Amino acid sequence: MIDKAAWLEQMRQGWSQCHGCKLAPTRKNVVFGYGNPDAQILIIGEAPGKNEDLQGSPFVGEAGELLDKYLASTSVDPRLIEIVTEMGKSGDFNAREVREILLNYVFYTNVVACRPPENRDPARDEIAACRTRLLEIIYTIDPVVVLVVGRVSLEALLGKAAQITRDRGNVFDIEVPARPLSGLPARKIKYPCLAVLHPAYLMRINDFSQEDGMSDKTYFDILKGMRIVDEFNWHHFGIKQPKERPQEKKKK
């Protein structure tokens, strides 16, 4: 049995000096990823933006905060339920506290670890150069479900063109060629990957007040991912599934 935290830290240090593609000269930091090494939910975004590049962490800034709001709203953690309830009353949202709680359950990373100039989409060769890192993160975390955020992420994992507004909410089985970190024979593992819209896209279309708009659909897409985790925990650990999550009744 490997020490996941130690192995991820070794990987992070190894990739911190990577010059495997043309993104290296313009980056500030390699954004490797962070979170719980035993997370049941792995979130894979597209590429670091300006804030992520500066801070060295994925999903920070307004887009990351919006994603965390969805994660908090579908969580059954009592602390997050309290925060979401208070947010509904006052409109206040403690982004730092929410992220700290979510880090107990989630691991955040991106398809590429370096920021593309001007926040352009990462090129195929850049994605390919970072693929070993991504696959080893998936295999090491060994999540119950992968939330694939945005078109670029979905295409990178599927290996083909995708249309995120059509494919969002769908679950794709992604086969990961696993390196035998535990000493077991190399094998391939399939993980359920749920496609969701990127929070930056939701901020652009700004349909948060529209019933059954893309914002509402994203809530239920992420809720679907949570239900996958619920079912896994019930079948494998006998953990009773929650009947309803925060805001679920209101959203219906």
JOWOQUI-V550275 format. One line per field, one symbol per residue. phi: phi as a letter, one per 40 degrees, with the letter a starting at -180 (. if undefined). psi: psi as a letter, one per 30 degrees, with the letter a starting at -180 (. if undefined). burial: + if it has 24 or more other C-alpha atoms within 12 Angstrom, else -. A space follows every 50 residues. Layout:
BEGIN
phi = ???
psi = ???
burial = ???
END
This chain:
BEGIN
phi = .ccdcccccccdccccbcbcaccdcbccbccchaiccbccbbbbccaccc cccccgbcfbgcccccdccccccbcbcdccdccccccccbgcaccccccc ccccbbbbabcbcbccdffccccdcccccbcddccccdcccfccabccbg cdccccccgacabccccdgcbbcbcbccccccgcddabbbbcbbcbccdc cccccfbccccgccccccdccccccccccdccccccbgcccccabdgccc cc
psi = kljeeeeeeeeeeeffgkhflgfefflelkiellakfgkfjkkjadlkae eeeefgklhlaeeeeeeeeeeefglgkeeeeeeeeeefeffkjieeeeee effffkkkalelfkkkkgglkklefeeefgeeeeeeeeeeehlekkjjjl eeeeeeefglkljefefkfkkkjkkjjkkiefflkklkkkkkkkklkkfe eeeefhhffkkgaeeeeeefeeeeeeeeeeeeeeeffgkkkkeklkfeee e.
burial = ---+---+--++--++-+-++-++--++++++++++++++++++++++++ +++--+++++++++++++++++++++---++-+++-------+-+--++- ++++++++++++++++----+++--++-++++++++++++++++++++++ ++++++++-----++-++++++-+-+-+------------++++++++++ ++-----------+++++++++++++++++--------------++++-- --
END
